[in-house]
Amino acid sequence: TKRPLVICTRGLFVKGENCVKRDKMLRGVLLTLTGGIFWGLSGACGQFLLQAKGVPTGWLVSVRLLSAGAILLLLCLLRGEKQVFRIWKQDTAGILVFGVLGMSMCQYTYFSAITYSNAGTATVLEYLSPVLILVYLSVRSRRPPRGIEVLSILLAVGGTFLLATHGHPGEMVLSSRALFWGLLSAVAMSIYAVQPVPLLHKYGAALVTAWGMLLGGTALSFLFRPWRMPVTLDAGAVSALAVVVLVGSVAAFTLHLEGIRLVGPEKGSLFSSIEPVSATVLAVLWMKADFSPTDLIGFALILSTIFLLAR
């Protein structure tokens, strides 16, 4: 029997299998791109709350992680996940380390970097993490980096140098606090990406992230006690907070996961790298951040390492 003919998204009549593959790839690309844009939007809204509304970093990160974690865990329960609580019987130490150290540290350092710079710069500095992971894996496996890996390291260092100094070694353009928190966020993101790998394979990304957010938010709440912080939220601040929690956390993560399922982790990670681009555009158009041509060259050098390493 012949395979049935179906209509593809471009309106062409092709064999069903090829059309399904094309539609699947297209949906995956759109989902991962949208997830990355939503993450960039979250960074811009975070900058608005931190700089324009004076919301403390500890308060924002605690509320974001607790709220998003609770929603994601509820979604896991509604989907009928069978391992929602089994993770506590089999991998208590692993999920505690991921939540209390990995998730909380990653989020707090990132929003601290935004506090002292802007969403675009903070996001690009965080994207140094693939290079740090490369260095870590090279040291652990006791092998020198390959040629393309050495090039990635040099590009990352050069991009960071341009962002911090604009090409003048004795002059710091980026504040020392912004550089410190930005580089620390890259280190935290590296830990966040490497430490939970066994848990991700065993339980899936949605469940691990949900528990990680809840644990990270709980740890930061005990540390910063957000209920004691005098925070006043007007309509604009509430709207921005809703975007950070619902759009930049729950929706972005859900879209990213579904996109990766359709196109694979390698392509999904590449398409998601639109995040720093969207964060930078929003920082310029909305928060009126000022980027020089040297900054943009630094951005390009750092982001090029993602494509080199993916290759």
Secondary structure, 3 states (H helix, E strand, C coil): CCCCEEECCCCCEEEHHHHHHHHHHHHHHHHHHHHHHHHHHHHHHHHHHHHHCCCCHHHHHHHHHHHHHHHHHHHHHHCCCCCCCHHHHHCHHHHHHHHHHHHHHHHHHHHHHHHHCCHHHHHHHHCCHHHHHHHHHHHHHCCCCCHHHHHHHHHHHHHHHHHHHCCCCCCCCCCHHHHHHHHHHHHHHHHHHHCCHHHHHHHCHHHHHHHHHHHHHHHHHHHHCHHHCCCCCCHHHHHHHHHHHHHHHHHHHHHHHHHHHHHCHHHHHHHHCHHHHHHHHHHHHCCCCCCCHHHHHHHHHHHHHHHHHHC
